[in-house]
Amino acid sequence: MLDGIRPDGGGSGRSICRVTQDRAVQDRTAVEPAADTVHGIPVAAVLRHYQDIDAQAAERVSQGLLNRGVRLTGPGGGYFLKQYLDDAGHSSSGAILDQHRAMAGLRDLGLPAVPPLAAADGRTCVLRRGRRYALFPWVEGEHRSGRSLDHRQCAALGALLGRLHRALDRLHPPFEQPPPTAGVDPADTDRTISTLLSLARLRVPQQPLDELARRRLRERRELLAAHAHRRPAARTAPPTGWVHGDFHPLNLLYRGEGRAAEPVAVLDWDRLGLRPRTEEAVRAATLFFHHPETGVLDLSRVRHYARAYRAESGSTPEQLAAGVHRVWWERLNDFWMLRWRYQRRDLRADPLFPAAAAQIVWWCAEYEQVLDACAN
């Protein structure tokens, strides 16, 4: 993954209803008898809010950056108990219930969304001691890298995202387009680079990633100087609409083998919101179709995906082109992984940095090819 766990709306990397990771990043879990508290989650206390849920074993599911989860099994089937940890507004009771209603609506429209179960009081969100929880049916499936999909499956993926975007607009009331905004000011980015360079030099003990970070920061400063005149103007922003907000391989489950594999569940709707639709489509392409080490995109697969997305969503080539340009600029100016490392002292995003940093260098060199794959 590159930017798939970005905490500010570009992605979150959380786990929900998942049975396996992509084979290259499969995690181990430990099964234990169901207890009062598992993985910091008060399982017994939360389950008392539900009827006829008999959990006899609990399995910790790999922890994402924002939420925790436990797989529960019993004679009545399997469940996923999710604890919401994000306190930035996406995990208020109102926001969570909006997400749950959207998931139910999408399911009713025939799309692969799996809403949570209702508790005894009819609500789908349980509040206990300041934390919020939801209980989902367990979905069997696996995550697939976009590079493992054939061209038909790539087109099906783009069509799925296009249908989700149209359906979300159908499920929500009409809204006025928000005032457009320009891209990030590169002068602000330059100040961020100076801060991060200083922090990277001062970190003790020094690690190979610190040397890589300093090299990539200096390189990014040069790229920004060369491309500063290409900052996206506000008037070029593509239309805003309802989006998933975190559409990447770890939030999509497939079932079936090889070419027969089909999506069965779109997961983690925590970032549901109003944002430019084609920016989500482009961002997803960079996450599904990148090489895990170099960040290079498989543009043949991207082309099949993007054509199907345009056809299903009704987006124009010009709107996709605007999405490409704005996501490219966003990545050129973005250092959230290094901010986590140096300013928050949180190392969980460290493994994502090498490929993400390499991708933007490649993208600057191959900008026209990426644009052509998405818009033509």
C-alpha positions in Angstrom: 0.0 0.0 0.0 1.1 3.6 -0.7 -1.3 6.1 0.8 -4.1 3.8 1.7 -4.0 4.5 5.4 -3.9 8.2 5.2 -5.8 9.5 8.3 -7.2 12.7 6.8 -9.6 11.4 4.2 -7.3 9.9 1.5 -7.4 6.6 3.1 -7.3 4.8 6.5 -6.2 1.2 6.3 -8.6 -0.1 8.9 -9.6 -3.8 9.2 -13.2 -5.0 9.1 -14.8 -8.3 8.2 -11.6 -9.6 6.7 -10.4 -13.2 6.7 -7.0 -12.8 4.9 -4.8 -10.0 3.9 -3.3 -9.8 0.4 -0.9 -12.8 0.3 2.1 -10.5 0.4 1.1 -8.9 3.7 -0.8 -11.7 5.4 -1.0 -11.1 9.2 -1.1 -13.7 11.9 -3.8 -13.7 14.5 -4.3 -15.6 17.7 -7.6 -17.4 18.5 -8.6 -17.5 22.1 -11.8 -18.4 24.0 -14.2 -15.5 24.1 -13.5 -13.4 27.2 -14.9 -10.3 28.8 -12.2 -8.2 27.2 -10.2 -9.0 24.0 -7.7 -6.7 22.4 -8.8 -3.9 24.6 -12.5 -4.3 23.5 -15.1 -5.1 26.2 -16.6 -7.9 24.2 -19.0 -9.3 26.8 -20.3 -5.9 27.8 -21.0 -4.9 24.2 -22.6 -8.2 23.2 -25.1 -7.7 26.1 -26.7 -5.1 23.9 -27.6 -7.7 21.2 -30.0 -10.6 21.2 -29.1 -14.2 20.3 -25.3 -13.6 19.7 -23.4 -16.5 21.2 -19.7 -15.9 20.9 -17.6 -18.9 21.9 -14.2 -17.8 20.5 -12.5 -14.5 19.8 -9.8 -13.8 17.2 -7.9 -10.5 17.2 -8.0 -9.0 13.7 -5.0 -7.0 12.5 -5.2 -3.5 14.0 -5.6 -0.6 11.6 -4.4 2.9 12.3 -7.8 4.2 13.4 -9.9 1.3 14.7 -9.7 -2.1 16.4 -11.5 -5.3 15.6 -12.2 -8.8 16.9 -13.6 -11.7 15.0 -16.2 -13.7 17.0 -17.3 -17.2 16.2 -20.1 -19.3 17.6 -22.8 -21.8 16.7 -24.8 -18.9 15.1 -22.0 -17.9 12.7 -19.2 -15.4 12.6 -19.2 -11.7 13.5 -16.8 -8.8 13.4 -16.9 -6.4 16.4 -15.4 -3.1 15.6 -14.3 -0.4 18.0 -14.1 3.1 16.5 -11.0 4.9 17.7 -10.9 7.9 15.4 -11.9 11.0 17.3 -11.5 13.5 14.4 -15.2 13.8 13.7 -15.7 10.7 11.5 -16.5 8.6 14.6 -19.2 10.7 16.3 -22.5 8.8 16.8 -24.1 10.9 14.1 -21.4 10.2 11.6 -21.3 6.5 12.3 -25.1 6.2 11.9 -25.0 8.0 8.6 -22.3 5.6 7.4 -24.5 2.6 8.5 -27.5 4.0 6.8 -25.6 4.4 3.6 -24.2 0.9 3.8 -27.8 -0.5 4.2 -29.0 1.6 1.3 -26.2 0.4 -1.0 -26.9 -3.2 0.0 -30.6 -2.7 -0.9 -29.5 -1.3 -4.3 -27.6 -4.6 -5.0 -24.1 -3.3 -4.3 -21.6 -5.2 -2.2 -21.9 -3.3 1.1 -22.4 -5.1 4.5 -24.2 -3.0 7.1 -23.9 -3.8 10.8 -26.5 -5.6 12.9 -29.0 -3.8 15.0 -28.8 -4.1 18.7 -31.8 -4.9 20.9 -32.8 -1.2 21.0 -32.7 -1.0 17.2 -29.6 1.0 16.9 -26.5 -0.1 15.0 -24.0 1.7 17.2 -23.3 0.9 20.8 -21.8 3.5 23.1 -19.9 2.3 26.1 -17.6 4.4 28.3 -17.0 6.9 25.6 -16.2 4.4 22.9 -18.4 3.4 20.0 -18.9 -0.1 18.7 -20.6 -1.9 15.8 -21.2 -5.6 15.2 -21.0 -6.8 11.6 -21.6 -10.2 10.0 -18.3 -11.9 9.1 -17.6 -11.9 5.4 -15.4 -14.6 3.9 -13.0 -13.4 1.3 -9.6 -12.1 0.5 -7.9 -8.9 -0.5 -6.5 -8.6 -4.0 -3.8 -6.3 -5.4 -5.0 -4.6 -8.6 -1.9 -6.0 -10.3 -3.3 -9.5 -9.7 -6.5 -8.6 -11.7 -6.9 -9.3 -15.4 -8.2 -6.5 -17.7 -11.8 -7.6 -17.3 -11.5 -7.5 -13.5 -9.8 -4.1 -13.7 -12.8 -2.8 -15.7 -15.2 -4.4 -13.2 -13.4 -2.6 -10.4 -13.7 0.8 -12.1 -17.4 0.1 -12.9 -18.0 -0.8 -9.2 -16.6 2.5 -8.0 -18.6 4.4 -10.6 -21.8 2.6 -9.4 -21.0 3.3 -5.8 -20.6 7.0 -6.6 -23.9 7.2 -8.4 -25.7 5.2 -5.8 -24.4 7.4 -2.9 -25.7 10.5 -4.7 -29.0 8.8 -5.1 -29.1 7.9 -1.4 -28.4 11.4 -0.1 -30.3 14.6 -0.5 -29.3 17.2 -3.2 -26.6 19.6 -2.2 -24.9 22.7 -3.6 -21.4 22.4 -5.0 -19.0 23.7 -2.4 -16.7 26.6 -3.3 -13.7 25.2 -5.1 -10.2 25.5 -3.6 -6.8 25.8 -5.1 -4.1 23.2 -4.6 -1.6 23.3 -1.7 0.7 26.4 -1.7 4.2 25.1 -2.4 5.6 27.8 -0.1 3.9 26.1 2.8 5.3 22.7 1.6 8.8 24.2 1.5 8.5 25.2 5.2 7.3 21.7 6.0 10.3 20.2 4.2 12.7 22.3 6.3 11.0 21.2 9.5 11.1 17.5 8.6 14.7 17.7 7.4 15.7 19.1 10.8 13.8 16.4 12.7 15.2 13.6 10.5 18.7 14.8 11.2 18.1 15.0 14.9 16.4 11.6 15.4 18.3 9.2 17.6 19.1 6.5 16.9 19.5 7.0 13.2 18.0 4.4 10.9 18.2 3.7 7.2 14.7 5.3 6.8 16.0 8.5 8.2 18.7 8.7 5.5 16.1 7.9 2.9 13.7 10.5 4.2 16.4 13.2 4.0 17.2 12.2 0.5 13.6 12.2 -0.6 12.8 15.5 1.1 15.7 17.2 -0.7 14.6 15.6 -4.0 11.0 16.7 -3.4 12.1 20.3 -2.8 13.8 20.2 -6.3 10.7 18.8 -7.9 8.5 21.4 -6.3 10.7 24.2 -7.6 10.5 22.7 -11.1 6.7 22.3 -11.0 5.6 25.2 -8.8 3.9 26.9 -11.7 1.6 23.9 -12.1 -0.3 24.4 -8.9 -4.0 23.6 -9.5 -6.2 26.6 -9.7 -9.5 26.6 -7.8 -11.5 26.9 -11.1 -10.1 23.5 -12.2 -11.6 21.5 -9.4 -13.7 18.5 -10.6 -17.3 18.2 -9.3 -17.9 17.2 -5.7 -20.1 14.2 -4.8 -20.5 11.5 -2.2 -17.6 9.2 -2.0 -16.4 6.2 0.0 -13.3 8.2 1.0 -11.0 5.2 1.5 -11.3 3.0 -1.5 -8.2 0.8 -1.7 -7.3 -3.0 -1.7 -7.5 -3.5 2.0 -11.1 -2.2 2.0 -12.3 -4.5 -0.7 -13.0 -8.3 -0.3 -13.0 -10.7 -3.2 -14.3 -14.3 -3.4 -13.3 -16.8 -5.9 -10.1 -17.9 -7.6 -8.1 -16.2 -10.3 -10.2 -14.7 -13.1 -13.4 -15.9 -11.4 -12.8 -13.7 -8.3 -15.5 -11.0 -7.8 -15.9 -8.3 -5.2 -18.2 -9.3 -2.4 -17.8 -6.5 0.2 -16.6 -2.9 0.2 -15.4 -2.3 3.8 -14.7 0.6 6.1 -17.0 3.5 5.3 -15.6 5.7 8.0 -14.5 8.4 5.5 -17.9 8.6 3.7 -18.3 12.2 2.7 -18.5 14.9 0.1 -15.3 15.2 -2.0 -14.3 15.5 -5.7 -15.4 12.1 -7.2 -12.8 11.8 -9.8 -10.1 12.5 -7.3 -11.2 9.4 -5.4 -11.1 7.4 -8.6 -7.6 8.5 -9.4 -6.4 8.0 -5.8 -7.8 4.5 -5.9 -6.0 3.7 -9.1 -2.7 4.7 -7.5 -3.4 2.3 -4.6 -4.7 -0.7 -6.5 -2.2 -0.7 -9.5 1.1 0.4 -8.0 4.3 -1.8 -7.7 4.8 -2.4 -4.0 8.5 -1.4 -4.1 8.8 1.1 -6.8 5.4 2.7 -6.8 5.2 2.5 -10.6 1.7 2.2 -11.9 0.5 -0.6 -14.3 -0.9 1.8 -16.9 -2.5 -0.9 -19.0 -4.6 -1.9 -16.0 -5.3 1.7 -15.0 -6.6 2.4 -18.5 -9.2 -0.5 -18.4 -10.2 0.6 -14.9 -10.6 4.3 -15.8 -12.6 3.7 -18.9 -15.1 1.6 -17.0 -15.3 4.2 -14.2 -16.0 7.0 -16.7 -18.7 5.0 -18.4 -20.4 4.0 -15.2 -20.1 7.2 -13.3 -20.8 9.6 -16.2 -17.6 11.5 -15.5 -16.0 13.2 -18.5 -12.4 12.8 -19.7 -11.8 16.4 -18.6 -13.0 15.7 -15.1 -10.7 12.6 -14.9 -7.8 14.8 -16.1 -8.6 17.3 -13.4 -8.6 14.6 -10.9 -5.2 13.3 -12.1 -3.7 16.7 -11.9 -5.0 17.5 -8.4 -4.0 14.1 -6.9 -0.6 14.4 -8.5 -0.2 17.8 -6.9 -1.5 16.5 -3.6 1.1 13.7 -3.5 3.8 16.1 -4.5 3.1 18.3 -1.5 2.2 15.6 1.0 4.4 14.2 3.8 1.9 12.7 6.2 4.0 9.5 6.7 7.0 11.5 7.8 4.8 13.8 9.9 3.7 10.7 11.8 7.3 9.5 12.2 8.9 12.7 13.3 6.2 14.9 14.8 3.9 12.2 16.3 6.6 9.6 16.9 4.2 7.1 15.5 6.1 4.6 13.3 3.2 2.6 11.9 3.2 4.3 8.5 6.9 3.9 8.0 6.6 0.8 5.7 4.5 2.9 3.3 7.0 5.6 2.7 9.6 4.1 0.4 7.1 3.2 -2.4 5.0 6.4 -1.9 8.1 8.6 -2.2 9.3 6.7 -5.3 6.0 6.9 -7.0 5.8 10.6 -7.1 9.2 10.9 -8.7 8.1 8.4 -11.3 4.8 10.2 -11.8 6.5 13.5 -12.4 8.6 11.9 -15.2 5.6 10.0 -16.6 2.9 12.6 -16.0 1.5 12.6 -19.6 1.3 8.8 -19.7 -0.6 8.7 -16.4 -3.0 11.4 -17.7 -3.5 9.5 -21.0 -4.3 6.2 -19.2 -6.9 7.9 -17.0 -8.6 10.3 -19.4 -8.4 8.5 -22.8 
